[in-house]
Amino acid sequence: MSRRDKGERKISTDSDLGFGSNPFSSLDGSGLPEALPECTKEVKVTVKIEEQSLGNGERLEIRREKSGRGGKTVTTIRGIPAGLGKNKRDRLLKRLKNSLGTGGTWSGQDMELQGDRRAEIMEWMRAMGFRPVLAGG
């Protein structure tokens, strides 16, 4: 026995909407801006007094890397003095991760933070007494 014999009807696949029609065309967009506003976010950095003396003008290389990371962008900081000690280095990384809201780790002597956060990291390191420079392309 076929479905038609049981009283079921075929569902029509014909529609008056053609391929590529916009489902949002009937929405009213009056009162909305034409484009998104430009991002003019200022970076505000607050650093404890004891952390301001972490760097003594040491040059840090801040670079954005993607290669070998499955297409993910990572910001690396190279040149942090090993003389800071493990505890200070770990506290520095933890404060930086918390303030930026991102993940990060140490890879040997280099600090790695998830995402392209070069501008924010530049301000942080400058406020901590380092001399950061953008390196790479």
N, C-alpha and C positions, 0 to 999 in steps of 0.2 A: 504494500500500500504506500503511495507517495504522500508527500506532505500536503499537496493540494487536495487530495482526497480527504484528509483529516480536517480541512477547513482553515489551514494556515494560508496567509497571504504573503506574497512576495513584497519585500521592502524595496521601494523605489530608490535607485541611486542617482536619478536625475535630479538636478537642482538648478535653480536660476543663478546661483553663485558660480562664477567661472573660476578656473584655476588662477591662483594668485590674487584673489579678492581679499580685501583688507577687512578683517572682522571688527576693527576698531573705528571704521569710517563713520558709524552712526553715533559715536560718542561726541559730546560737546566739549570743545577745548577752549571755550571763551574764558578769558581771565588768566590763562596760563602764559608764562613767558615763552617767547619764541625759541630761545636756546638756554642751556644751562649757564649759570654765572661762572665766570672764571674763578679758579681757586687761588685765593690770595692768602693762604694760611701762613701765619707767622709762627715761627718756632719759639716758644718760651722755654727757657732752660732754668731750672733751679737746682743748684748744686750746694751741698753742705760745705761749710768752710774747710773742714778737714780733707774733703775730696778735691778742693781747688788746688791743693799743693801736690797732688799725685804726679802730675807731669811737670817737668822742669824745662819746658821748651823742646822736648823730644819730637822729632819729625815722625808722624804717622802717615802711612799710605792707606787711603780709603778707596776701595775699588769695588765695582759691580762685576760679578762673575756669573756666567750661566753654563759654561762648558763643563761637561762631565757630571751634570746635576739633573739630568732628565728634563731640561727645559726650565727648571726653577731658577729664579733669580736670588742671588745671595750677595750681601754686602760683606766684604772682608776688610778687616783692619789689621795691618801688618806694621810691626815696629814697636809694639808695646814692650817696654823694658822688662826683662826677666827679673830684674832686681826688685820689682814690686812685691814679690812673694805670692804664693798661691792664694792665701786668704784675701788679700787686697784685689788680686785679679778676679777672683770669683765674685767678690762683692761688686766690683765694677761692672762685670757682665750682668749680674742679677739686677742692679739698678737700671742699667741701660735697657735690658729686656722689659722690665716692668714699665718704664716710662714710655717706651715705644709701642708696647703691647704686641710684641713679637717674640718668636723663639730664637734661640741662639746657642752656640757652644764654642768651646775652644778646640782648635785643630792645630796641635803642636803649640807654636808661639803665636798663631794668628787667631783672632776672634772672628767668628762667622755669625751673622745675623740674617734671618730670613727676610727676603724682600729687598727692594731698592730703597734704602733709608739713608742715602749719603748726606743729604742736607741736614737732617736731624742729628746724625752722628757727628758731622763737622761741628755743629754748635755745641754739642755736649763735650766733645774732646777739647775744643777751644776753651770752654768754661772750666775744664779740669786742669788747664795749664799745659796742654800739649800743643803742638804745632801741626795740625792736620793738613794734608794736601790730597787733592783728587789725583789718583793714579790710574793708568790704563785708559782704555777708550771708552 
